[in-house]
Amino acid sequence: MENKFVSMVIYLHNEEENIIPFLDTAVDAIGGLFKKYEIICVDDACSDGTVENIKKYAFDKELEGIVSVVHMGFYQGIEPSMNAGRDIAIGDLVYEFDHVIVDYDKSLIEDVYNEMVKGYDIVAASNSKAHRLTSRVFYGLFNRFSKSFAKIGPETFRIVSRRAINRIKTIGSHIPYRKAVYANCGLNMTTLEYTPVTGSAGSDSKASFSERGGLALDTFIYFTNIMEKASAVLSGVFLLATVACLIYSVADHFMGQDIASGWPSLMSFMSIGFFGVFALLTIVLKYLSVLLNLVFRQQRYMVADIEKIVGK
């Protein structure tokens, strides 16, 4: 058994039916691989019996490791919640489980560790099945326009070294999207793909479309130059519309046409021009909003309390 101390950070939002099978798999794998471990369950405003099941499991199994339940002050989503859990983790290595639906064999938990000891600081496990279209579009755009050499994609869980955690904390106190920050921290990272177990449920995010969309937009602004390119394209379109309008006006003047007859076309060009102005203004305002958040909103999650559960 390895002598390292390991932390498991688990995101939970109404996972009453899935938490026990997950803990059976994860605890069995981690307990058989490492001598010492802790389990940090992040309760993101669960309204079912998830937390009660965790407590019952800890006492019934008489777990060797200490189980902590981080109760978020209100529903805050996976990224702030997992940041809160990771910030209190003290392990040499940290397993981050974004989902508790087990669609993989428990040996995969050991496989990502074995891959890490080959010289990586971040190793992720990714389901090889086809993912939703919006996810494929997002990751495709991110990897195309990202300033990092590392590529990201859908992940089920990952293992992160203490060095990687310390590194990302030097990047900034606010971690908007962990995968993107890991990809931009300059340390070696890789992904192990696995074929989902037959008959298992999928592990796609439960986040709402608006939540995923907001996170995607913030991620593009923080870590890619796609917004800059979009701004340049819109500026070019606006410039072309202005030139076309000028050419049309000159031609209309020399051809002696009645001004009223060109009114619909003129209004069309003006509409295009205003669209360009407001589109650019929207992007500028979004950038200003992000800058204000970075300067004035250092704490991006709210924890109500941390409950310690000792099984043995």
C-alpha positions in Angstrom: 0.0 0.0 0.0 1.1 3.5 -0.7 2.2 5.7 2.2 0.7 8.9 0.7 -2.2 10.7 2.3 -5.1 11.1 -0.1 -8.1 13.4 -0.2 -11.3 12.5 -2.0 -13.4 15.6 -2.9 -16.9 14.6 -4.0 -19.6 16.9 -5.4 -23.1 16.2 -4.3 -26.5 17.6 -5.3 -29.4 15.4 -4.5 -27.6 12.0 -5.0 -29.5 10.0 -2.5 -29.7 6.9 -4.7 -26.2 7.1 -6.1 -24.0 8.0 -3.2 -23.8 4.6 -1.5 -22.9 2.6 -4.6 -20.3 5.3 -5.3 -18.8 5.2 -1.8 -18.6 1.4 -2.0 -16.5 1.6 -5.2 -14.4 4.6 -4.3 -13.6 3.6 -0.6 -12.8 0.1 -1.6 -10.4 1.3 -4.3 -8.8 4.1 -2.3 -8.6 2.1 0.9 -6.9 -0.8 -0.8 -4.3 1.5 -2.4 -3.4 4.1 0.3 -2.9 3.7 4.0 -4.5 7.1 4.9 -7.2 9.0 3.3 -10.0 11.5 4.0 -13.4 11.9 2.3 -14.7 15.4 1.7 -18.3 15.4 0.6 -19.5 18.8 -0.7 -23.2 19.2 0.0 -24.4 21.7 -2.6 -27.9 22.4 -1.0 -29.0 18.7 -1.1 -32.7 18.5 -0.3 -33.0 14.7 -0.2 -31.4 12.1 2.0 -27.9 12.3 0.5 -26.2 13.6 3.7 -28.0 11.2 6.0 -26.9 8.3 3.8 -23.3 9.4 4.0 -23.5 9.5 7.8 -25.1 6.1 8.0 -22.5 4.7 5.6 -19.6 6.1 7.7 -20.8 4.6 10.9 -22.0 1.3 9.5 -18.7 0.6 7.6 -16.5 2.0 10.5 -14.3 3.8 8.0 -10.7 4.3 8.8 -10.6 7.8 7.2 -12.3 10.9 8.4 -15.4 12.0 6.5 -16.1 15.7 6.3 -19.3 17.1 4.9 -19.0 20.7 3.6 -22.5 22.3 3.6 -22.7 25.1 1.1 -24.7 28.1 2.2 -27.0 27.8 -0.8 -26.9 26.1 -4.2 -23.8 27.4 -6.0 -23.0 24.9 -8.7 -20.2 22.5 -9.2 -17.2 24.8 -9.7 -17.6 27.0 -6.6 -18.5 23.9 -4.5 -15.6 21.8 -5.7 -13.3 24.8 -5.1 -14.5 24.9 -1.5 -13.9 21.2 -1.0 -10.4 21.3 -2.6 -9.4 24.3 -0.4 -9.9 22.3 2.8 -8.3 19.1 1.5 -4.9 18.3 3.1 -3.9 15.3 1.1 -0.7 14.9 -0.9 -2.9 13.9 -3.7 -6.5 14.9 -4.3 -9.1 12.9 -6.2 -11.9 15.2 -7.6 -15.1 13.4 -8.4 -17.5 15.7 -10.2 -20.1 12.9 -10.5 -21.0 10.0 -8.3 -22.6 7.8 -11.0 -20.2 4.9 -11.4 -19.9 3.9 -15.0 -16.4 2.5 -14.7 -14.6 -0.4 -13.0 -13.0 0.5 -9.7 -9.6 -0.4 -11.1 -9.7 2.9 -13.0 -9.2 4.8 -9.8 -5.9 3.0 -9.3 -5.0 3.3 -13.0 -5.1 7.1 -12.9 -2.7 7.1 -9.9 -0.4 4.7 -11.7 -0.4 7.0 -14.7 0.4 10.0 -12.4 3.6 8.3 -11.0 5.0 8.2 -14.6 5.5 12.0 -14.3 2.2 13.7 -14.5 0.6 16.2 -12.0 -2.9 15.9 -13.3 -4.5 12.8 -14.7 -8.2 12.6 -15.7 -10.5 9.8 -16.6 -12.9 10.4 -19.5 -15.8 8.4 -20.8 -15.1 7.4 -24.4 -18.8 7.5 -25.4 -20.2 10.3 -27.5 -21.1 13.4 -25.5 -23.8 16.0 -26.0 -23.4 18.3 -29.0 -23.0 21.4 -26.9 -20.1 19.8 -25.0 -18.3 18.9 -28.2 -18.8 22.4 -29.6 -17.5 24.0 -26.4 -14.4 21.8 -26.1 -13.7 22.2 -29.8 -13.7 26.0 -29.6 -11.8 26.1 -26.4 -9.0 23.8 -27.7 -8.9 25.7 -31.0 -8.5 29.2 -29.4 -6.9 28.4 -26.0 -3.5 29.8 -25.2 -2.5 26.5 -23.6 -0.8 23.5 -25.3 -2.9 21.2 -23.2 -6.3 20.0 -24.4 -9.4 19.5 -22.3 -12.5 17.4 -22.7 -15.3 15.8 -20.8 -14.0 14.2 -17.6 -15.6 11.9 -15.0 -13.0 12.4 -12.3 -9.3 13.3 -11.9 -6.3 13.0 -9.6 -4.3 16.2 -8.8 -0.9 16.5 -7.1 -0.3 18.9 -4.3 2.1 20.7 -6.5 -0.6 21.4 -9.1 -3.0 22.7 -6.4 -0.3 25.0 -5.1 0.5 26.2 -8.6 -3.1 27.1 -9.5 -3.5 29.0 -6.2 -0.6 31.3 -7.4 -2.5 32.0 -10.6 -5.4 33.6 -8.8 -7.7 33.3 -5.8 -10.7 32.8 -8.0 -10.8 29.6 -10.0 -13.7 29.9 -12.5 -13.2 26.6 -14.3 -10.8 24.0 -12.9 -10.1 22.1 -16.1 -9.1 25.3 -17.9 -6.9 26.4 -15.0 -5.2 23.0 -14.8 -4.6 23.1 -18.6 -3.0 26.6 -18.2 -0.9 25.9 -15.1 2.1 24.6 -17.1 2.4 21.2 -15.5 2.1 17.8 -17.2 -1.4 16.5 -17.6 -3.0 13.6 -19.5 -6.3 11.8 -19.8 -7.2 8.1 -19.7 -10.2 7.1 -21.7 -12.4 4.2 -20.6 -15.3 2.3 -22.0 -18.4 2.7 -19.8 -19.6 -0.4 -18.0 -22.5 -2.0 -19.8 -25.9 -1.0 -18.4 -24.5 1.9 -16.4 -26.1 5.4 -16.4 -24.4 8.3 -18.0 -22.5 10.9 -16.1 -23.3 14.1 -17.9 -23.6 17.2 -15.8 -26.9 18.0 -14.1 -26.2 21.8 -14.4 -28.9 23.8 -16.2 -28.3 25.1 -19.7 -28.0 28.7 -18.4 -25.5 27.6 -15.8 -23.4 25.8 -18.4 -23.7 28.6 -20.8 -22.6 31.2 -18.3 -19.6 29.1 -17.3 -18.7 28.6 -21.0 -18.8 32.3 -21.7 -16.6 33.1 -18.7 -14.2 30.4 -19.7 -13.8 31.7 -23.2 -13.1 35.2 -21.8 -10.6 34.1 -19.2 -8.6 31.5 -21.1 -9.0 32.0 -24.9 -8.8 34.8 -27.4 -12.1 33.8 -29.1 -13.8 37.0 -27.9 -11.0 39.2 -29.3 -11.4 37.4 -32.6 -15.1 37.8 -32.5 -14.7 41.5 -31.7 -12.3 41.9 -34.7 -14.7 40.1 -37.0 -17.7 42.3 -35.9 -15.5 45.4 -36.3 -14.7 44.3 -39.8 -18.3 43.7 -40.7 -19.2 47.1 -39.3 -16.4 48.7 -41.4 -17.6 46.9 -44.6 -21.2 48.0 -43.9 -20.0 51.6 -43.5 -17.9 51.5 -46.8 -20.9 49.9 -48.6 -23.2 52.6 -47.3 -20.7 55.3 -48.5 -20.4 53.8 -52.0 -24.2 53.5 -52.2 -24.6 57.2 -51.3 -22.0 58.3 -53.8 -23.5 56.2 -56.6 -27.0 57.5 -55.7 -25.8 61.1 -55.9 -24.1 60.8 -59.3 -26.9 58.8 -60.8 -29.4 61.5 -59.7 -31.9 59.1 -58.1 -34.6 60.3 -55.8 -33.3 60.0 -52.2 -36.6 58.7 -51.0 -36.3 55.7 -53.2 -33.1 54.6 -51.4 -34.5 54.9 -48.0 -35.1 51.2 -47.3 -31.5 50.3 -48.3 -30.2 53.2 -46.2 -32.1 52.0 -43.2 -30.8 48.5 -43.7 -27.2 49.7 -43.7 -27.9 51.8 -40.6 -29.3 48.7 -38.8 -26.2 46.7 -39.6 -24.1 49.5 -38.3 -26.0 49.8 -35.0 -25.8 46.0 -34.7 -22.1 46.1 -34.9 -21.8 48.9 -32.3 -24.0 47.2 -29.8 -22.4 43.8 -30.3 -19.0 45.4 -29.6 -20.4 47.2 -26.6 -21.8 43.9 -25.2 -18.3 42.3 -25.4 -16.7 45.3 -23.8 -19.2 45.3 -21.0 -18.6 41.6 -20.4 -14.9 42.2 -20.1 -15.5 45.0 -17.6 -17.8 42.8 -15.6 -15.1 40.0 -15.4 -12.4 42.6 -14.4 -14.7 43.9 -11.6 -15.3 40.4 -10.3 -11.6 39.7 -10.2 -10.8 42.9 -8.3 -13.7 43.2 -5.9 -15.1 39.6 -5.5 -12.2 37.5 -4.2 -14.4 35.0 -2.3 -16.6 33.1 -4.8 -18.3 30.5 -2.7 -20.2 30.6 0.6 -19.8 27.7 3.1 -22.4 27.4 5.9 -20.4 24.9 8.0 -18.2 21.8 7.9 -19.3 18.7 9.7 -16.8 16.0 10.7 -17.9 12.4 10.8 -15.7 9.7 12.3 -16.7 6.2 11.4 -14.3 4.4 13.7 
